[in-house]
Amino acid sequence: MQKIATKVFVWASIAFAIIGMIMVLTIDQNQGPSPIMLRFLFASVIIILTSFALSVASKYLNSKS
């Protein structure tokens, strides 16, 4: 499970970087960032935090047994 969570963490981090760069490059000075891109960015943050927590918990639980 730790390997899967780590892979999800890496891919979500890459997606976060790509979405962040797209937001920076396509921002409209008059209207601000796109709400859809903000949703994608926040979704990737939630996935990153969840997969990191699962990876750490899995590592901790595997070392305890």
Secondary structure as UniProt FT lines:
FT   HELIX           2..26
FT   TURN            29..31
FT   HELIX           35..64
//
